[in-house]
Amino acid sequence: MDRDGTRSGCDRKQAWPAAGYGAAPIGHSVPGLSDEEYMALALFEAERAAHVGEVPVGAIVVVGGAVVGRGQNRPIASADPTAHAEIVALREACRSIGNYRLVGAELFVTVEPCLMCVGALLQARMTRVVYGCPDPKGGFLGTLGDFSRDSRLNHAFAVRGGVCGDAAATLLREFFRSRR
Ligand SMILES: [Zn+2]
């Protein structure tokens, strides 16, 4: 049953049945998955963040159909304000590939990236970023600003927002409600 009740692709069990389901296996290429199916894997990472008391945001990095990086938001556990899901996923992807540039890579993240993460995505030379729900208090891929295609900068990447956005927003809402 889908959390958002509409897009079946947002169900991770359909997205990656081979995994059983756990996290996306690193380096296991399954070309041809939809944006919603990849986002389902990022939603799984977000759920794992919530289980340890972190704000539920998850991300994965995909190159050529293979997941090469996974990230859960974990600034509290890491005592690190830069430990956003996107940064954690970028670090694993760069280690997997052995390169500080991720040319041709796509990042799927459940919530619109912040200013810091957009900066890191530009540094990584990301090709495309797909996000779930907008972040009215911090999103910098359209909400508070947009540096994905700023002609003053030396890199640009494509953006698609709103993929499984209801599922991502529901995770956040349930998390903050449970802590009130
Ligand atoms: Zn961020």
Backbone and ligand atoms as CSV (ligand in chain L), in Angstrom:
chain,resi,resn,atom,element,x,y,z
A,1,MET,N,N,0.852,-1.195,0.000
A,1,MET,CA,C,0.000,0.000,0.000
A,1,MET,C,C,0.883,1.238,0.000
A,2,ASP,N,N,0.587,2.122,-0.874
A,2,ASP,CA,C,1.419,3.309,-0.989
A,2,ASP,C,C,1.108,4.331,0.077
A,3,ARG,N,N,2.176,4.982,0.532
A,3,ARG,CA,C,1.969,6.015,1.536
A,3,ARG,C,C,1.202,7.180,0.930
A,4,ASP,N,N,1.484,7.488,-0.296
A,4,ASP,CA,C,0.781,8.624,-0.889
A,4,ASP,C,C,-0.468,8.186,-1.651
A,5,GLY,N,N,-0.667,6.882,-1.745
A,5,GLY,CA,C,-1.912,6.372,-2.280
A,5,GLY,C,C,-2.113,6.556,-3.778
A,6,THR,N,N,-1.118,7.106,-4.458
A,6,THR,CA,C,-1.336,7.360,-5.875
A,6,THR,C,C,-0.268,6.711,-6.753
A,7,ARG,N,N,0.993,6.997,-6.464
A,7,ARG,CA,C,2.043,6.538,-7.358
A,7,ARG,C,C,2.601,5.220,-6.860
A,8,SER,N,N,2.249,4.142,-7.564
A,8,SER,CA,C,2.704,2.835,-7.112
A,8,SER,C,C,4.223,2.738,-7.160
A,9,GLY,N,N,4.856,3.521,-8.040
A,9,GLY,CA,C,6.314,3.460,-8.148
A,9,GLY,C,C,7.023,3.900,-6.890
A,10,CYS,N,N,6.329,4.624,-6.015
A,10,CYS,CA,C,6.942,5.095,-4.785
A,10,CYS,C,C,7.048,3.982,-3.746
A,11,ASP,N,N,6.510,2.811,-4.067
A,11,ASP,CA,C,6.598,1.673,-3.151
A,11,ASP,C,C,7.921,0.962,-3.384
A,12,ARG,N,N,8.776,0.958,-2.358
A,12,ARG,CA,C,10.112,0.413,-2.575
A,12,ARG,C,C,10.094,-1.087,-2.815
A,13,LYS,N,N,9.075,-1.783,-2.349
A,13,LYS,CA,C,9.035,-3.233,-2.558
A,13,LYS,C,C,8.851,-3.547,-4.037
A,14,GLN,N,N,8.151,-2.646,-4.737
A,14,GLN,CA,C,8.044,-2.819,-6.183
A,14,GLN,C,C,9.309,-2.349,-6.873
A,15,ALA,N,N,9.937,-1.322,-6.280
A,15,ALA,CA,C,11.105,-0.740,-6.926
A,15,ALA,C,C,12.278,-1.712,-6.936
A,16,TRP,N,N,12.463,-2.415,-5.828
A,16,TRP,CA,C,13.674,-3.217,-5.752
A,16,TRP,C,C,13.357,-4.548,-5.072
A,17,PRO,N,N,12.513,-5.367,-5.694
A,17,PRO,CA,C,12.079,-6.607,-5.049
A,17,PRO,C,C,13.241,-7.546,-4.746
A,18,ALA,N,N,14.303,-7.451,-5.543
A,18,ALA,CA,C,15.435,-8.359,-5.349
A,18,ALA,C,C,16.108,-8.133,-4.002
A,19,ALA,N,N,15.913,-6.944,-3.443
A,19,ALA,CA,C,16.594,-6.621,-2.191
A,19,ALA,C,C,15.848,-7.156,-0.983
A,20,GLY,N,N,14.672,-7.516,-1.159
A,20,GLY,CA,C,14.024,-8.296,-0.153
A,20,GLY,C,C,12.954,-7.808,0.797
A,21,TYR,N,N,12.977,-6.711,1.497
A,21,TYR,CA,C,13.671,-5.549,1.046
A,21,TYR,C,C,14.548,-4.934,2.140
A,22,GLY,N,N,15.743,-4.543,1.780
A,22,GLY,CA,C,16.580,-3.764,2.675
A,22,GLY,C,C,17.005,-2.526,1.930
A,23,ALA,N,N,18.206,-2.083,2.205
A,23,ALA,CA,C,18.722,-0.917,1.504
A,23,ALA,C,C,19.078,-1.318,0.076
A,24,ALA,N,N,19.211,-0.323,-0.778
A,24,ALA,CA,C,19.644,-0.590,-2.140
A,24,ALA,C,C,21.054,-1.159,-2.117
A,25,PRO,N,N,21.292,-2.272,-2.800
A,25,PRO,CA,C,22.647,-2.811,-2.844
A,25,PRO,C,C,23.562,-1.923,-3.681
A,26,ILE,N,N,24.759,-1.699,-3.186
A,26,ILE,CA,C,25.698,-0.816,-3.883
A,26,ILE,C,C,26.256,-1.508,-5.129
A,27,GLY,N,N,26.242,-0.763,-6.237
A,27,GLY,CA,C,26.871,-1.231,-7.463
A,27,GLY,C,C,26.074,-2.242,-8.250
A,28,HIS,N,N,24.870,-2.561,-7.789
A,28,HIS,CA,C,24.035,-3.542,-8.471
A,28,HIS,C,C,23.162,-2.800,-9.469
A,29,SER,N,N,23.468,-2.909,-10.748
A,29,SER,CA,C,22.812,-2.090,-11.756
A,29,SER,C,C,21.476,-2.681,-12.185
A,30,VAL,N,N,20.443,-1.875,-12.060
A,30,VAL,CA,C,19.129,-2.249,-12.586
A,30,VAL,C,C,18.657,-1.085,-13.447
A,31,PRO,N,N,19.098,-1.056,-14.702
A,31,PRO,CA,C,18.740,0.080,-15.554
A,31,PRO,C,C,17.239,0.111,-15.812
A,32,GLY,N,N,16.766,1.301,-16.092
A,32,GLY,CA,C,15.384,1.428,-16.513
A,32,GLY,C,C,14.384,1.651,-15.401
A,33,LEU,N,N,14.869,1.808,-14.151
A,33,LEU,CA,C,13.929,2.144,-13.081
A,33,LEU,C,C,13.429,3.577,-13.299
A,34,SER,N,N,12.215,3.833,-12.851
A,34,SER,CA,C,11.648,5.174,-12.974
A,34,SER,C,C,12.169,6.067,-11.847
A,35,ASP,N,N,11.961,7.369,-11.993
A,35,ASP,CA,C,12.333,8.301,-10.923
A,35,ASP,C,C,11.640,7.906,-9.620
A,36,GLU,N,N,10.361,7.491,-9.720
A,36,GLU,CA,C,9.610,7.124,-8.524
A,36,GLU,C,C,10.223,5.892,-7.848
A,37,GLU,N,N,10.694,4.953,-8.656
A,37,GLU,CA,C,11.282,3.733,-8.092
A,37,GLU,C,C,12.607,4.025,-7.401
A,38,TYR,N,N,13.419,4.890,-7.997
A,38,TYR,CA,C,14.657,5.287,-7.310
A,38,TYR,C,C,14.331,6.081,-6.040
A,39,MET,N,N,13.299,6.924,-6.132
A,39,MET,CA,C,12.937,7.715,-4.954
A,39,MET,C,C,12.472,6.817,-3.808
A,40,ALA,N,N,11.866,5.687,-4.153
A,40,ALA,CA,C,11.446,4.748,-3.110
A,40,ALA,C,C,12.654,4.282,-2.296
A,41,LEU,N,N,13.797,4.157,-2.948
A,41,LEU,CA,C,15.008,3.745,-2.233
A,41,LEU,C,C,15.493,4.867,-1.314
A,42,ALA,N,N,15.352,6.107,-1.760
A,42,ALA,CA,C,15.717,7.249,-0.910
A,42,ALA,C,C,14.763,7.348,0.281
A,43,LEU,N,N,13.481,7.035,0.050
A,43,LEU,CA,C,12.505,7.055,1.151
A,43,LEU,C,C,12.861,6.013,2.211
A,44,PHE,N,N,13.402,4.882,1.772
A,44,PHE,CA,C,13.835,3.865,2.732
A,44,PHE,C,C,14.945,4.419,3.627
A,45,GLU,N,N,15.894,5.140,3.035
A,45,GLU,CA,C,16.972,5.749,3.828
A,45,GLU,C,C,16.394,6.774,4.800
A,46,ALA,N,N,15.372,7.511,4.372
A,46,ALA,CA,C,14.740,8.501,5.245
A,46,ALA,C,C,14.080,7.824,6.451
A,47,GLU,N,N,13.435,6.700,6.200
A,47,GLU,CA,C,12.794,5.967,7.304
A,47,GLU,C,C,13.836,5.499,8.310
A,48,ARG,N,N,14.990,5.094,7.816
A,48,ARG,CA,C,16.057,4.649,8.725
A,48,ARG,C,C,16.552,5.807,9.589
A,49,ALA,N,N,16.606,7.003,9.017
A,49,ALA,CA,C,17.004,8.173,9.800
A,49,ALA,C,C,16.005,8.411,10.932
A,50,ALA,N,N,14.711,8.305,10.610
A,50,ALA,CA,C,13.682,8.541,11.625
A,50,ALA,C,C,13.802,7.542,12.772
A,51,HIS,N,N,14.169,6.306,12.453
A,51,HIS,CA,C,14.260,5.270,13.485
A,51,HIS,C,C,15.313,5.585,14.541
A,52,VAL,N,N,16.316,6.369,14.172
A,52,VAL,CA,C,17.344,6.720,15.148
A,52,VAL,C,C,17.199,8.162,15.625
A,53,GLY,N,N,16.014,8.750,15.390
A,53,GLY,CA,C,15.727,10.058,15.961
A,53,GLY,C,C,16.234,11.241,15.163
A,54,GLU,N,N,16.657,10.992,13.931
A,54,GLU,CA,C,17.093,12.095,13.064
A,54,GLU,C,C,15.920,12.505,12.175
A,55,VAL,N,N,15.907,13.769,11.761
A,55,VAL,CA,C,14.876,14.230,10.836
A,55,VAL,C,C,14.927,13.351,9.581
A,56,PRO,N,N,13.785,12.751,9.193
A,56,PRO,CA,C,13.796,11.760,8.112
A,56,PRO,C,C,13.988,12.346,6.720
A,57,VAL,N,N,15.230,12.388,6.310
A,57,VAL,CA,C,15.592,12.751,4.939
A,57,VAL,C,C,16.551,11.673,4.449
A,58,GLY,N,N,16.335,11.188,3.239
A,58,GLY,CA,C,17.189,10.153,2.668
A,58,GLY,C,C,17.588,10.499,1.254
A,59,ALA,N,N,18.721,9.954,0.817
A,59,ALA,CA,C,19.214,10.240,-0.535
A,59,ALA,C,C,19.949,9.035,-1.088
A,60,ILE,N,N,19.925,8.898,-2.401
A,60,ILE,CA,C,20.789,7.926,-3.075
A,60,ILE,C,C,21.404,8.588,-4.301
A,61,VAL,N,N,22.585,8.099,-4.701
A,61,VAL,CA,C,23.251,8.556,-5.919
A,61,VAL,C,C,23.255,7.388,-6.899
A,62,VAL,N,N,22.850,7.676,-8.132
A,62,VAL,CA,C,22.740,6.639,-9.165
A,62,VAL,C,C,23.644,7.011,-10.342
A,63,VAL,N,N,24.440,6.029,-10.791
A,63,VAL,CA,C,25.247,6.202,-11.999
A,63,VAL,C,C,24.991,5.002,-12.906
A,64,GLY,N,N,24.529,5.255,-14.108
A,64,GLY,CA,C,24.286,4.178,-15.064
A,64,GLY,C,C,23.344,3.111,-14.541
A,65,GLY,N,N,22.358,3.505,-13.787
A,65,GLY,CA,C,21.377,2.553,-13.274
A,65,GLY,C,C,21.771,1.900,-11.970
A,66,ALA,N,N,23.014,2.090,-11.529
A,66,ALA,CA,C,23.469,1.464,-10.284
A,66,ALA,C,C,23.478,2.479,-9.149
A,67,VAL,N,N,23.051,2.035,-7.978
A,67,VAL,CA,C,23.148,2.886,-6.790
A,67,VAL,C,C,24.592,2.831,-6.307
A,68,VAL,N,N,25.251,3.981,-6.250
A,68,VAL,CA,C,26.658,4.017,-5.825
A,68,VAL,C,C,26.828,4.744,-4.492
A,69,GLY,N,N,25.748,5.367,-3.999
A,69,GLY,CA,C,25.847,6.045,-2.713
A,69,GLY,C,C,24.493,6.120,-2.041
A,70,ARG,N,N,24.479,5.971,-0.711
A,70,ARG,CA,C,23.235,6.063,0.060
A,70,ARG,C,C,23.498,6.983,1.243
A,71,GLY,N,N,22.500,7.758,1.607
A,71,GLY,CA,C,22.696,8.645,2.741
A,71,GLY,C,C,21.439,8.827,3.553
A,72,GLN,N,N,21.605,8.782,4.865
A,72,GLN,CA,C,20.544,9.148,5.794
A,72,GLN,C,C,20.978,10.403,6.510
A,73,ASN,N,N,20.036,11.301,6.731
A,73,ASN,CA,C,20.315,12.492,7.513
A,73,ASN,C,C,20.775,12.067,8.903
A,74,ARG,N,N,21.927,12.571,9.385
A,74,ARG,CA,C,22.413,12.129,10.691
A,74,ARG,C,C,23.304,13.169,11.385
A,75,PRO,N,N,22.919,14.446,11.353
A,75,PRO,CA,C,23.760,15.459,12.007
A,75,PRO,C,C,23.859,15.275,13.510
A,76,ILE,N,N,22.800,14.775,14.155
A,76,ILE,CA,C,22.839,14.627,15.616
A,76,ILE,C,C,23.811,13.522,16.005
A,77,ALA,N,N,23.613,12.333,15.433
A,77,ALA,CA,C,24.465,11.183,15.771
A,77,ALA,C,C,25.926,11.455,15.418
A,78,SER,N,N,26.147,12.174,14.326
A,78,SER,CA,C,27.516,12.438,13.890
A,78,SER,C,C,28.098,13.686,14.549
A,79,ALA,N,N,27.274,14.430,15.293
A,79,ALA,CA,C,27.694,15.735,15.815
A,79,ALA,C,C,28.356,16.536,14.705
A,80,ASP,N,N,27.621,16.611,13.585
A,80,ASP,CA,C,28.185,17.208,12.380
A,80,ASP,C,C,27.070,17.903,11.602
A,81,PRO,N,N,27.073,19.236,11.579
A,81,PRO,CA,C,26.000,19.955,10.881
A,81,PRO,C,C,26.003,19.728,9.378
A,82,THR,N,N,27.093,19.173,8.835
A,82,THR,CA,C,27.133,18.923,7.390
A,82,THR,C,C,26.649,17.515,7.036
A,83,ALA,N,N,26.249,16.731,8.021
A,83,ALA,CA,C,25.873,15.328,7.759
A,83,ALA,C,C,24.436,15.217,7.260
A,84,HIS,N,N,24.122,15.991,6.251
A,84,HIS,CA,C,22.826,15.861,5.588
A,84,HIS,C,C,22.858,14.630,4.690
A,85,ALA,N,N,21.667,14.092,4.390
A,85,ALA,CA,C,21.580,12.861,3.592
A,85,ALA,C,C,22.341,12.984,2.270
A,86,GLU,N,N,22.229,14.159,1.647
A,86,GLU,CA,C,22.878,14.345,0.342
A,86,GLU,C,C,24.396,14.237,0.464
A,87,ILE,N,N,24.946,14.872,1.520
A,87,ILE,CA,C,26.400,14.875,1.694
A,87,ILE,C,C,26.891,13.459,2.010
A,88,VAL,N,N,26.150,12.763,2.867
A,88,VAL,CA,C,26.525,11.390,3.227
A,88,VAL,C,C,26.509,10.506,1.974
A,89,ALA,N,N,25.482,10.677,1.134
A,89,ALA,CA,C,25.373,9.881,-0.102
A,89,ALA,C,C,26.479,10.242,-1.094
A,90,LEU,N,N,26.801,11.531,-1.188
A,90,LEU,CA,C,27.887,11.966,-2.090
A,90,LEU,C,C,29.208,11.349,-1.666
A,91,ARG,N,N,29.451,11.332,-0.346
A,91,ARG,CA,C,30.729,10.794,0.138
A,91,ARG,C,C,30.852,9.313,-0.193
A,92,GLU,N,N,29.738,8.568,0.003
A,92,GLU,CA,C,29.814,7.137,-0.312
A,92,GLU,C,C,29.981,6.939,-1.821
A,93,ALA,N,N,29.296,7.763,-2.610
A,93,ALA,CA,C,29.395,7.635,-4.069
A,93,ALA,C,C,30.820,7.915,-4.546
A,94,CYS,N,N,31.434,8.952,-3.989
A,94,CYS,CA,C,32.801,9.300,-4.399
A,94,CYS,C,C,33.783,8.194,-4.001
A,95,ARG,N,N,33.559,7.597,-2.818
A,95,ARG,CA,C,34.401,6.464,-2.409
A,95,ARG,C,C,34.185,5.274,-3.344
A,96,SER,N,N,32.913,4.998,-3.694
A,96,SER,CA,C,32.595,3.859,-4.569
A,96,SER,C,C,33.291,3.999,-5.916
A,97,ILE,N,N,33.266,5.218,-6.438
A,97,ILE,CA,C,33.755,5.459,-7.794
A,97,ILE,C,C,35.247,5.796,-7.808
A,98,GLY,N,N,35.725,6.306,-6.675
A,98,GLY,CA,C,37.133,6.687,-6.604
A,98,GLY,C,C,37.405,7.994,-7.311
A,99,ASN,N,N,36.433,8.902,-7.252
A,99,ASN,CA,C,36.605,10.188,-7.930
A,99,ASN,C,C,35.813,11.235,-7.153
A,100,TYR,N,N,36.370,12.439,-7.055
A,100,TYR,CA,C,35.650,13.499,-6.350
A,100,TYR,C,C,34.626,14.175,-7.245
A,101,ARG,N,N,34.631,13.831,-8.529
A,101,ARG,CA,C,33.626,14.335,-9.458
A,101,ARG,C,C,32.698,13.194,-9.827
A,102,LEU,N,N,31.418,13.494,-9.867
A,102,LEU,CA,C,30.411,12.465,-10.152
A,102,LEU,C,C,29.697,12.804,-11.461
A,103,VAL,N,N,30.492,12.895,-12.529
A,103,VAL,CA,C,29.939,13.268,-13.829
A,103,VAL,C,C,28.973,12.174,-14.294
A,104,GLY,N,N,27.787,12.591,-14.726
A,104,GLY,CA,C,26.785,11.635,-15.197
A,104,GLY,C,C,25.923,11.064,-14.093
A,105,ALA,N,N,26.144,11.542,-12.870
A,105,ALA,CA,C,25.400,10.986,-11.737
A,105,ALA,C,C,24.076,11.722,-11.518
A,106,GLU,N,N,23.145,10.995,-10.934
A,106,GLU,CA,C,21.868,11.573,-10.522
A,106,GLU,C,C,21.700,11.368,-9.024
A,107,LEU,N,N,21.189,12.388,-8.346
A,107,LEU,CA,C,20.908,12.283,-6.914
A,107,LEU,C,C,19.400,12.311,-6.706
A,108,PHE,N,N,18.916,11.361,-5.930
A,108,PHE,CA,C,17.501,11.320,-5.538
A,108,PHE,C,C,17.441,11.597,-4.055
A,109,VAL,N,N,16.728,12.643,-3.668
A,109,VAL,CA,C,16.642,13.020,-2.260
A,109,VAL,C,C,15.187,13.326,-1.929
A,110,THR,N,N,14.771,12.930,-0.723
A,110,THR,CA,C,13.345,12.993,-0.395
A,110,THR,C,C,12.848,14.421,-0.170
A,111,VAL,N,N,13.756,15.338,0.203
A,111,VAL,CA,C,13.373,16.723,0.485
A,111,VAL,C,C,14.275,17.655,-0.333
A,112,GLU,N,N,13.743,18.770,-0.755
A,112,GLU,CA,C,14.508,19.762,-1.524
A,112,GLU,C,C,15.809,20.118,-0.801
A,113,PRO,N,N,16.939,20.046,-1.480
A,113,PRO,CA,C,18.235,20.305,-0.838
A,113,PRO,C,C,18.393,21.748,-0.340
A,114,CYS,N,N,19.207,21.893,0.698
A,114,CYS,CA,C,19.514,23.207,1.279
A,114,CYS,C,C,20.655,23.867,0.514
A,115,LEU,N,N,20.986,25.072,0.913
A,115,LEU,CA,C,22.043,25.841,0.252
A,115,LEU,C,C,23.377,25.097,0.286
A,116,MET,N,N,23.733,24.535,1.451
A,116,MET,CA,C,24.992,23.802,1.578
A,116,MET,C,C,25.034,22.622,0.615
A,117,CYS,N,N,23.941,21.867,0.562
A,117,CYS,CA,C,23.925,20.664,-0.273
A,117,CYS,C,C,23.936,21.015,-1.756
A,118,VAL,N,N,23.246,22.079,-2.139
A,118,VAL,CA,C,23.296,22.514,-3.532
A,118,VAL,C,C,24.733,22.878,-3.897
A,119,GLY,N,N,25.448,23.538,-2.989
A,119,GLY,CA,C,26.857,23.851,-3.213
A,119,GLY,C,C,27.687,22.596,-3.425
A,120,ALA,N,N,27.447,21.578,-2.596
A,120,ALA,CA,C,28.194,20.322,-2.721
A,120,ALA,C,C,27.851,19.611,-4.029
A,121,LEU,N,N,26.592,19.670,-4.427
A,121,LEU,CA,C,26.165,19.020,-5.681
A,121,LEU,C,C,26.816,19.693,-6.889
A,122,LEU,N,N,26.980,21.011,-6.810
A,122,LEU,CA,C,27.680,21.728,-7.882
A,122,LEU,C,C,29.152,21.328,-7.900
A,123,GLN,N,N,29.768,21.231,-6.717
A,123,GLN,CA,C,31.177,20.823,-6.646
A,123,GLN,C,C,31.368,19.427,-7.208
A,124,ALA,N,N,30.379,18.547,-6.990
A,124,ALA,CA,C,30.479,17.153,-7.449
A,124,ALA,C,C,30.186,17.018,-8.939
A,125,ARG,N,N,29.749,18.112,-9.569
A,125,ARG,CA,C,29.406,18.102,-11.000
A,125,ARG,C,C,28.253,17.139,-11.292
A,126,MET,N,N,27.296,17.129,-10.366
A,126,MET,CA,C,26.105,16.305,-10.527
A,126,MET,C,C,25.405,16.667,-11.831
A,127,THR,N,N,24.814,15.667,-12.496
A,127,THR,CA,C,24.133,15.908,-13.769
A,127,THR,C,C,22.651,16.226,-13.577
A,128,ARG,N,N,22.041,15.542,-12.576
A,128,ARG,CA,C,20.589,15.718,-12.393
A,128,ARG,C,C,20.236,15.466,-10.937
A,129,VAL,N,N,19.296,16.248,-10.431
A,129,VAL,CA,C,18.824,16.078,-9.055
A,129,VAL,C,C,17.302,15.947,-9.069
A,130,VAL,N,N,16.815,14.904,-8.405
A,130,VAL,CA,C,15.376,14.668,-8.296
A,130,VAL,C,C,15.021,14.733,-6.820
A,131,TYR,N,N,14.056,15.573,-6.451
A,131,TYR,CA,C,13.692,15.636,-5.040
A,131,TYR,C,C,12.204,15.385,-4.836
A,132,GLY,N,N,11.847,15.104,-3.578
A,132,GLY,CA,C,10.461,14.783,-3.233
A,132,GLY,C,C,9.658,16.031,-2.924
A,133,CYS,N,N,9.620,16.414,-1.640
A,133,CYS,CA,C,8.805,17.572,-1.265
A,133,CYS,C,C,9.665,18.824,-1.154
A,134,PRO,N,N,9.074,20.003,-1.389
A,134,PRO,CA,C,9.806,21.256,-1.210
A,134,PRO,C,C,10.065,21.520,0.268
A,135,ASP,N,N,11.095,22.323,0.553
A,135,ASP,CA,C,11.381,22.726,1.932
A,135,ASP,C,C,11.196,24.231,2.057
A,136,PRO,N,N,10.067,24.668,2.629
A,136,PRO,CA,C,9.782,26.111,2.692
A,136,PRO,C,C,10.753,26.884,3.569
A,137,LYS,N,N,11.482,26.187,4.467
A,137,LYS,CA,C,12.403,26.871,5.378
A,137,LYS,C,C,13.865,26.738,4.951
A,138,GLY,N,N,14.128,26.017,3.858
A,138,GLY,CA,C,15.545,25.844,3.526
A,138,GLY,C,C,15.843,25.402,2.111
A,139,GLY,N,N,14.815,25.166,1.303
A,139,GLY,CA,C,15.044,24.610,-0.029
A,139,GLY,C,C,15.670,25.606,-0.994
A,140,PHE,N,N,16.734,25.186,-1.638
A,140,PHE,CA,C,17.419,26.069,-2.580
A,140,PHE,C,C,17.474,25.497,-3.989
A,141,LEU,N,N,16.431,24.749,-4.356
A,141,LEU,CA,C,16.282,24.357,-5.765
A,141,LEU,C,C,14.937,24.865,-6.264
A,142,GLY,N,N,14.620,26.088,-5.888
A,142,GLY,CA,C,13.390,26.690,-6.380
A,142,GLY,C,C,12.593,27.433,-5.322
A,143,THR,N,N,12.619,26.945,-4.065
A,143,THR,CA,C,11.752,27.542,-3.048
A,143,THR,C,C,12.295,28.878,-2.543
A,144,LEU,N,N,13.488,28.882,-1.949
A,144,LEU,CA,C,14.072,30.132,-1.439
A,144,LEU,C,C,15.053,30.748,-2.430
A,145,GLY,N,N,15.429,29.980,-3.411
A,145,GLY,CA,C,16.396,30.400,-4.413
A,145,GLY,C,C,16.655,29.206,-5.296
A,146,ASP,N,N,17.454,29.390,-6.329
A,146,ASP,CA,C,17.775,28.267,-7.210
A,146,ASP,C,C,19.135,28.505,-7.850
A,147,PHE,N,N,20.113,27.710,-7.398
A,147,PHE,CA,C,21.450,27.834,-7.975
A,147,PHE,C,C,21.772,26.662,-8.903
A,148,SER,N,N,20.741,25.925,-9.335
A,148,SER,CA,C,21.008,24.780,-10.215
A,148,SER,C,C,21.376,25.236,-11.629
A,149,ARG,N,N,20.919,26.417,-11.985
A,149,ARG,CA,C,21.193,26.912,-13.339
A,149,ARG,C,C,21.473,28.405,-13.272
A,150,ASP,N,N,22.522,28.755,-12.556
A,150,ASP,CA,C,22.894,30.162,-12.408
A,150,ASP,C,C,24.081,30.412,-13.324
A,151,SER,N,N,23.907,31.306,-14.280
A,151,SER,CA,C,24.933,31.503,-15.313
A,151,SER,C,C,26.237,32.048,-14.743
A,152,ARG,N,N,26.199,32.560,-13.492
A,152,ARG,CA,C,27.440,33.065,-12.882
A,152,ARG,C,C,28.319,31.929,-12.382
A,153,LEU,N,N,27.740,30.735,-12.210
A,153,LEU,CA,C,28.481,29.593,-11.674
A,153,LEU,C,C,29.044,28.746,-12.812
A,154,ASN,N,N,30.013,27.887,-12.453
A,154,ASN,CA,C,30.699,27.130,-13.501
A,154,ASN,C,C,30.088,25.757,-13.767
A,155,HIS,N,N,28.936,25.472,-13.163
A,155,HIS,CA,C,28.282,24.194,-13.427
A,155,HIS,C,C,26.780,24.375,-13.270
A,156,ALA,N,N,26.030,23.536,-13.959
A,156,ALA,CA,C,24.574,23.543,-13.841
A,156,ALA,C,C,24.088,22.104,-13.871
A,157,PHE,N,N,22.961,21.852,-13.233
A,157,PHE,CA,C,22.384,20.510,-13.331
A,157,PHE,C,C,20.867,20.611,-13.484
A,158,ALA,N,N,20.288,19.537,-14.041
A,158,ALA,CA,C,18.839,19.483,-14.239
A,158,ALA,C,C,18.160,19.149,-12.922
A,159,VAL,N,N,16.932,19.623,-12.756
A,159,VAL,CA,C,16.180,19.400,-11.519
A,159,VAL,C,C,14.769,18.930,-11.848
A,160,ARG,N,N,14.306,17.933,-11.089
A,160,ARG,CA,C,12.888,17.571,-11.106
A,160,ARG,C,C,12.419,17.467,-9.663
A,161,GLY,N,N,11.395,18.219,-9.303
A,161,GLY,CA,C,10.856,18.164,-7.949
A,161,GLY,C,C,9.493,17.491,-7.923
A,162,GLY,N,N,9.042,17.157,-6.718
A,162,GLY,CA,C,7.691,16.639,-6.551
A,162,GLY,C,C,7.542,15.153,-6.809
A,163,VAL,N,N,8.665,14.408,-6.873
A,163,VAL,CA,C,8.583,12.963,-7.102
A,163,VAL,C,C,8.362,12.255,-5.756
A,164,CYS,N,N,7.244,11.604,-5.595
A,164,CYS,CA,C,6.860,10.970,-4.315
A,164,CYS,C,C,6.856,12.012,-3.192
A,165,GLY,N,N,6.532,13.243,-3.548
A,165,GLY,CA,C,6.573,14.321,-2.570
A,165,GLY,C,C,5.624,14.116,-1.392
A,166,ASP,N,N,4.466,13.537,-1.650
A,166,ASP,CA,C,3.515,13.306,-0.554
A,166,ASP,C,C,4.073,12.313,0.453
A,167,ALA,N,N,4.722,11.271,-0.046
A,167,ALA,CA,C,5.306,10.264,0.846
A,167,ALA,C,C,6.413,10.883,1.692
A,168,ALA,N,N,7.238,11.724,1.074
A,168,ALA,CA,C,8.340,12.360,1.796
A,168,ALA,C,C,7.817,13.324,2.855
A,169,ALA,N,N,6.793,14.097,2.507
A,169,ALA,CA,C,6.227,15.067,3.442
A,169,ALA,C,C,5.529,14.368,4.600
A,170,THR,N,N,4.878,13.248,4.305
A,170,THR,CA,C,4.193,12.489,5.359
A,170,THR,C,C,5.195,11.972,6.383
A,171,LEU,N,N,6.341,11.490,5.904
A,171,LEU,CA,C,7.389,11.023,6.820
A,171,LEU,C,C,7.805,12.135,7.776
A,172,LEU,N,N,8.017,13.331,7.238
A,172,LEU,CA,C,8.420,14.479,8.065
A,172,LEU,C,C,7.331,14.837,9.066
A,173,ARG,N,N,6.083,14.885,8.575
A,173,ARG,CA,C,4.959,15.280,9.425
A,173,ARG,C,C,4.810,14.300,10.597
A,174,GLU,N,N,4.870,13.002,10.284
A,174,GLU,CA,C,4.715,11.990,11.335
A,174,GLU,C,C,5.859,12.061,12.342
A,175,PHE,N,N,7.050,12.346,11.855
A,175,PHE,CA,C,8.215,12.439,12.735
A,175,PHE,C,C,8.058,13.589,13.725
A,176,PHE,N,N,7.700,14.762,13.219
A,176,PHE,CA,C,7.593,15.925,14.114
A,176,PHE,C,C,6.388,15.812,15.030
A,177,ARG,N,N,5.314,15.185,14.552
A,177,ARG,CA,C,4.142,14.979,15.407
A,177,ARG,C,C,4.491,14.065,16.580
A,178,SER,N,N,5.271,13.028,16.306
A,178,SER,CA,C,5.611,12.057,17.349
A,178,SER,C,C,6.537,12.651,18.411
A,179,ARG,N,N,7.169,13.774,18.093
A,179,ARG,CA,C,8.116,14.364,19.038
A,179,ARG,C,C,7.529,15.526,19.823
A,180,ARG,N,N,6.289,15.880,19.488
A,180,ARG,CA,C,5.668,16.993,20.189
A,180,ARG,C,C,5.177,16.582,21.573
L,1,ZN,ZN,ZN,21.423,20.001,3.094
